[in-house]
């Protein structure tokens, strides 16, 4: 996992709230922020998936399958057609 270090301006009241929440969650402020961001991104991904049309979902599924394929594995056209007939 790559790490990006960037300075951001955060309101002091928000920092205080983060410190209090991190104490309740038994996490560091950094870990709490990472957890919140992960959950936010996951929620947005789910919302996006739910808003896709059936065709878009099929296209995405095909794309994911294509990304998993072994690019070094080849079959002949005859082998391919034989598998289709099964």
N, C-alpha and C positions, 0 to 999 in steps of 0.2 A: 504494500500500500504506500503510495507516494504521499509525501507530506508537503503541504503548502503553508508557508509562514507569511502572514500578512497582518499588518497592523490595521485595526478598524476602530473607529470612534464609537463608543457605546456610552449611552447616558449613564451617569453615576447611579441613578435610582435603579436602573436595570441591572447594573453590576451588583448592587446590594441584594436585589431580589434573586439573582442567580446564586449568590453566596448562601442565602437562606435556603433556597431550594436544594442546592447541592448538599447542604448539611442534612436535610430531611431525606434525601435520596442516597446518602452515604457515598457520594461521588465527588470528584474534583469538579471545579467550575468548567474546566476544559472538557472533561468527560460528559458532563451534563449537556453542554452546548453541542457536542458531537452527537449525543443520543437524540437530542431534539431535532437537529438537522437531518439525521438519518430517518427519523420517524416522519418528518415533514416531507422529505423526498419520496419515501415509500407511499405515503398517503396520496401525493400528487400523481405518482405513477399509476396507482390503482384507479384514481379518478379518470386519468387519461385512458386507461385500458377500457374502463366501463363506458366511456363516451365513443369508442370506436365502433364503426359499422361492422357488420358481419364480414364484408369483403376486406376491410382493413385488418381485422383480426386474422383472417386467413392469410393475408399477405405477410403480416408480422410473424405468424407461425412458420410460414415457409422460409422467411428470412432467418429465423432462429435455427431451423433445421439445417439450412445451407451453411450456417456458421459452424455447426457441429461436425460437418462432414470431414472425412479424412481426405485431404487434397492429394495425397500420394497414392491413393487406392484407385485403380482403374479397372473397368470391365469392358469386354468387347460389346459391340452392339447386339450380337446374338445372345450373349449371356443376359443382357438387360431385357431383351424382348422375351426370353424364356421365363424370367422372373415375373414379368407382367402377366404372363399367361397362367401362372399358378393361382 
